[in-house]
Amino acid sequence: MNFSLVLMILTVLTGVIWALDRFVWRPQRLKKAKEESDKFAELNRQAIDQGEISVIGEARSVYDRIAAQPKWIEYTGGFFPVILFVFILRSFLAEPFRIPSGSMLPTLHSGDFILVNKYEYGMRFPVFNFAITEGTAPKRGDVVVFKYPLDKNVDFIKRVVGVPGDEIRYFDKKLYVNGVLQETTEDGTFFDKETYTDLKQFNENLDGVEHKILENDKVPSMARPVQGHNGLNQCLYNMGDVVCKVPEGQYFMMGDNRDNSADSRFWGFVPREDIVGRAFFIWLNLSDMGRIGSIR
């Protein structure tokens, strides 16, 4: 189920109920309550004048009973400000995501809960996905969440390695951007707890952005197109290697766990409008609270 769609529907529904109650139903209730309480007040005065037992206080209770907000409105329209706040925060400022796999190891671990900046690349209206603000363009080295090109209902997270106009070459597990080999230095090993595998760890300098990547010695250099690849006419494949020219308005993504990541080497490019935002902070990992912090 599309949570953004559900949240938008709830916001509209509770907002309509809140507005109707604030500007239509509540004034009607108050008017009716005053009319009825005035009737009881008049009956009280008549009873007192005739020496009968007074029912003082009943007029006030009648007013409160009629003017009271119905429970169904209290539990729907009453939540509108909270739901509206969540809708604005999640849609235009920062959205939480949970990392489901190890394709971005060692930068992001399975189980990390992250926050994604929704306004840096330009705010887009949820569900309809039209641009509200322009923002800045994604840069090489940014870790971004985007709609998976082969299924737009699925969110992926990878690192931007190619921007529009770049030539990306992945050859023998080496990354070249516009003909320039991206510098890497060995940095020991990393133990992948999910696969029980020791992986080689490297520090990579991607156009000035330093971060860590992993390689599996037991896996050959691999890049091959899958069914649904959206840019075959811009790529050349040969024996597990690939060279791609990134089209205008699109981006080339790769996982930091290079030999365990389904990314642009396999399915192609990501259009700018399908980029959700930049991942910038790990706010929780129930298995390792020390994971909390910024994302590089």
Secondary structure per residue as TSV (DSSP state, phi and psi in degrees):
chain	resnum	aa	ss	phi	psi
A	1	M	-	360.0	138.2
A	2	N	-	-77.6	107.3
A	3	F	H	-65.6	-35.5
A	4	S	H	-61.5	-40.1
A	5	L	H	-65.7	-44.8
A	6	V	H	-61.0	-44.8
A	7	L	H	-63.9	-39.8
A	8	M	H	-65.7	-41.9
A	9	I	H	-62.4	-43.7
A	10	L	H	-63.3	-39.3
A	11	T	H	-63.8	-45.6
A	12	V	H	-65.5	-46.2
A	13	L	H	-62.6	-51.0
A	14	T	H	-67.5	-31.6
A	15	G	H	-66.7	-41.1
A	16	V	H	-64.0	-44.7
A	17	I	H	-63.7	-42.6
A	18	W	H	-60.5	-46.0
A	19	A	H	-65.7	-43.1
A	20	L	H	-61.8	-42.1
A	21	D	I	-68.5	-40.3
A	22	R	I	-68.4	-38.4
A	23	F	I	-110.5	-13.3
A	24	V	I	-123.7	-63.2
A	25	W	I	-68.6	-43.2
A	26	R	H	-63.6	-47.1
A	27	P	H	-58.4	-37.6
A	28	Q	H	-64.8	-42.5
A	29	R	H	-63.0	-43.5
A	30	L	H	-65.1	-39.4
A	31	K	H	-64.0	-45.7
A	32	K	H	-66.0	-40.2
A	33	A	H	-62.0	-40.6
A	34	K	H	-66.3	-41.7
A	35	E	H	-62.1	-45.3
A	36	E	H	-69.1	-41.2
A	37	S	H	-66.8	-34.4
A	38	D	H	-64.1	-36.8
A	39	K	H	-62.9	-45.6
A	40	F	H	-67.2	-35.3
A	41	A	H	-63.9	-39.6
A	42	E	H	-66.2	-40.4
A	43	L	H	-62.0	-37.5
A	44	N	H	-61.7	-46.5
A	45	R	H	-62.2	-42.5
A	46	Q	H	-63.1	-40.1
A	47	A	H	-64.8	-41.2
A	48	I	H	-65.8	-43.5
A	49	D	H	-61.2	-31.7
A	50	Q	T	-92.0	4.2
A	51	G	T	75.1	17.5
A	52	E	-	-88.5	167.3
A	53	I	-	-65.7	130.8
A	54	S	-	-77.7	150.7
A	55	V	-	-113.6	41.8
A	56	I	T	-57.4	138.7
A	57	G	T	98.2	-21.9
A	58	E	H	-69.8	-34.7
A	59	A	H	-61.8	-41.7
A	60	R	H	-64.4	-41.7
A	61	S	H	-67.2	-35.3
A	62	V	H	-64.3	-43.4
A	63	Y	H	-60.2	-48.2
A	64	D	H	-62.6	-40.1
A	65	R	H	-66.0	-43.2
A	66	I	H	-75.3	-36.2
A	67	A	H	-78.6	-15.2
A	68	A	S	-61.5	142.4
A	69	Q	-	-73.3	128.1
A	70	P	-	-58.5	148.1
A	71	K	H	-60.2	-38.3
A	72	W	H	-66.2	-30.2
A	73	I	H	-75.5	-38.3
A	74	E	H	-60.9	-36.9
A	75	Y	T	-91.9	2.4
A	76	T	T	-119.6	-75.7
A	77	G	G	-60.5	-27.5
A	78	G	G	-64.9	-23.9
A	79	F	G	-90.2	-1.4
A	80	F	H	-55.3	-47.8
A	81	P	H	-59.2	-38.3
A	82	V	H	-68.2	-46.3
A	83	I	H	-65.0	-39.2
A	84	L	H	-62.1	-41.8
A	85	F	H	-61.7	-46.3
A	86	V	H	-63.2	-41.3
A	87	F	H	-61.1	-47.3
A	88	I	H	-65.9	-45.5
A	89	L	I	-61.0	-48.2
A	90	R	I	-73.9	-33.2
A	91	S	I	-84.2	-32.2
A	92	F	I	-123.8	-12.6
A	93	L	I	-116.8	-67.6
A	94	A	E	-148.4	134.5
A	95	E	E	-121.0	135.6
A	96	P	E	-84.0	145.8
A	97	F	E	-138.6	157.6
A	98	R	E	-116.5	131.6
A	99	I	-	-77.2	119.6
A	100	P	-	-92.8	-13.6
A	101	S	S	-146.0	-179.7
A	102	G	S	-101.4	22.0
A	103	S	T	-68.9	-16.9
A	104	M	T	-109.6	15.4
A	105	L	T	-60.7	146.4
A	106	P	T	-89.5	3.0
A	107	T	T	-65.5	-47.2
A	108	L	S	-127.7	136.2
A	109	H	-	-105.0	153.4
A	110	S	T	-59.2	128.4
A	111	G	T	100.6	-9.5
A	112	D	-	-66.6	134.6
A	113	F	E	-101.3	122.6
A	114	I	E	-120.2	162.5
A	115	L	E	-111.7	140.5
A	116	V	E	-118.1	126.6
A	117	N	E	-70.3	120.5
A	118	K	S	-97.8	-6.8
A	119	Y	S	-112.8	-15.9
A	120	E	T	-60.9	-42.3
A	121	Y	T	-90.8	9.3
A	122	G	-	104.5	130.5
A	123	M	-	-77.4	139.6
A	124	R	B	-124.6	141.7
A	125	F	-	-72.5	128.8
A	126	P	T	-61.4	154.2
A	127	V	T	73.0	-57.3
A	128	F	T	-82.0	-21.1
A	129	N	-	59.7	30.8
A	130	F	-	-93.3	148.9
A	131	A	B	-72.7	137.5
A	132	I	S	-105.8	-43.5
A	133	T	-	-128.1	156.3
A	134	E	-	-77.7	-46.7
A	135	G	-	68.2	-168.5
A	136	T	-	-104.7	159.6
A	137	A	-	-79.8	144.6
A	138	P	-	-57.2	146.3
A	139	K	-	-115.1	157.2
A	140	R	T	-57.6	134.8
A	141	G	T	97.8	-17.2
A	142	D	-	-67.9	140.9
A	143	V	E	-96.4	119.9
A	144	V	E	-129.0	151.8
A	145	V	E	-100.6	138.1
A	146	F	E	-149.7	165.6
A	147	K	E	-77.7	125.8
A	148	Y	-	-60.9	121.7
A	149	P	T	-55.4	-29.9
A	150	L	T	-87.5	-9.6
A	151	D	-	-159.9	97.4
A	152	K	T	-66.0	-9.1
A	153	N	T	-84.3	-5.1
A	154	V	S	-109.7	135.9
A	155	D	E	-97.7	133.6
A	156	F	E	-115.2	159.0
A	157	I	E	-133.5	126.9
A	158	K	E	-147.4	-178.7
A	159	R	E	-105.3	137.9
A	160	V	E	-73.2	121.0
A	161	V	E	-115.1	-17.3
A	162	G	E	-137.6	130.6
A	163	V	-	-107.5	169.2
A	164	P	T	-50.2	130.1
A	165	G	T	94.3	-13.8
A	166	D	-	-71.8	151.2
A	167	E	E	-106.3	118.4
A	168	I	E	-106.4	127.9
A	169	R	E	-125.9	125.8
A	170	Y	E	-116.1	108.6
A	171	F	E	-134.3	121.7
A	172	D	T	52.0	44.0
A	173	K	T	64.4	21.6
A	174	K	E	-113.7	140.0
A	175	L	E	-105.2	126.5
A	176	Y	E	-118.1	132.7
A	177	V	E	-118.1	116.0
A	178	N	T	53.6	41.5
A	179	G	T	82.7	-3.2
A	180	V	E	-102.3	122.6
A	181	L	E	-68.1	127.4
A	182	Q	-	-79.3	121.9
A	183	E	-	-64.0	134.2
A	184	T	E	-133.0	146.2
A	185	T	E	-132.0	139.2
A	186	E	E	-63.4	143.6
A	187	D	E	-142.3	51.5
A	188	G	E	75.7	-151.4
A	189	T	E	-125.4	161.7
A	190	F	E	-130.6	129.2
A	191	F	E	-93.0	117.6
A	192	D	E	-84.7	109.6
A	193	K	T	-67.0	-25.9
A	194	E	T	-76.2	-37.4
A	195	T	T	-106.7	-1.3
A	196	Y	T	51.8	49.0
A	197	T	E	-127.1	136.0
A	198	D	E	-84.1	123.7
A	199	L	E	-115.5	146.0
A	200	K	E	-72.5	134.2
A	201	Q	E	-110.3	137.9
A	202	F	E	-131.3	150.8
A	203	N	E	-93.0	124.1
A	204	E	E	-113.0	137.9
A	205	N	E	-106.6	101.8
A	206	L	E	-100.4	95.8
A	207	D	T	53.4	40.9
A	208	G	T	94.0	-9.8
A	209	V	E	-96.6	112.5
A	210	E	E	-91.0	132.3
A	211	H	E	-158.2	173.3
A	212	K	E	-103.3	146.2
A	213	I	E	-131.5	164.8
A	214	L	E	-124.8	149.0
A	215	E	E	-135.1	146.5
A	216	N	-	-108.5	113.0
A	217	D	T	-60.3	-24.9
A	218	K	T	-84.1	-4.4
A	219	V	S	-113.7	129.5
A	220	P	-	-72.5	162.8
A	221	S	-	-57.0	128.1
A	222	M	-	-137.3	126.3
A	223	A	-	-157.6	118.0
A	224	R	-	-150.7	145.2
A	225	P	-	-75.2	142.9
A	226	V	-	-108.3	166.6
A	227	Q	T	-61.9	130.4
A	228	G	T	99.4	-1.9
A	229	H	-	-50.0	129.2
A	230	N	S	-99.1	14.9
A	231	G	-	-154.4	38.6
A	232	L	G	-60.4	-31.6
A	233	N	G	-73.1	-7.3
A	234	Q	G	-108.3	3.6
A	235	C	E	-130.6	150.2
A	236	L	E	-123.8	126.8
A	237	Y	E	-111.2	142.7
A	238	N	E	-157.6	110.7
A	239	M	T	52.3	47.6
A	240	G	T	85.5	1.6
A	241	D	E	-114.4	163.2
A	242	V	E	-150.1	145.8
A	243	V	E	-127.4	126.7
A	244	C	E	-131.1	142.1
A	245	K	E	-101.4	118.0
A	246	V	-	-75.7	120.9
A	247	P	-	-67.7	163.3
A	248	E	T	-61.7	136.1
A	249	G	T	77.8	9.6
A	250	Q	E	-132.2	167.7
A	251	Y	E	-137.4	150.1
A	252	F	E	-105.2	122.2
A	253	M	E	-113.1	145.2
A	254	M	E	-141.2	147.9
A	255	G	-	-82.7	152.2
A	256	D	S	-73.0	-24.5
A	257	N	B	-87.0	80.2
A	258	R	T	-57.8	-33.3
A	259	D	T	-97.0	10.1
A	260	N	S	-143.3	53.9
A	261	S	-	-147.1	123.4
A	262	A	-	-86.7	107.3
A	263	D	S	-141.0	-158.0
A	264	S	H	-61.6	-19.7
A	265	R	H	-63.3	-21.5
A	266	F	H	-112.0	-41.5
A	267	W	H	-115.2	-1.5
A	268	G	-	107.1	-142.5
A	269	F	-	-108.6	163.6
A	270	V	E	-114.7	118.6
A	271	P	E	-65.5	148.1
A	272	R	G	-54.7	-39.9
A	273	E	G	-69.9	-13.7
A	274	D	G	-95.4	0.8
A	275	I	E	-82.8	122.2
A	276	V	E	-78.8	-43.2
A	277	G	E	166.9	178.9
A	278	R	E	-96.2	127.7
A	279	A	E	-74.1	129.8
A	280	F	E	-133.0	-12.4
A	281	F	E	-153.8	136.3
A	282	I	E	-95.9	116.9
A	283	W	E	-104.9	-8.5
A	284	L	E	-167.6	142.0
A	285	N	-	-147.7	111.0
A	286	L	T	-63.8	-23.1
A	287	S	T	-88.2	-18.9
A	288	D	-	-154.2	93.6
A	289	M	G	-66.5	-16.5
A	290	G	G	-72.7	-6.9
A	291	R	G	-74.6	-16.2
A	292	I	-	-61.9	129.6
A	293	G	E	157.0	-176.7
A	294	S	E	-75.4	160.2
A	295	I	-	-105.4	132.2
A	296	R	-	-106.7	360.0
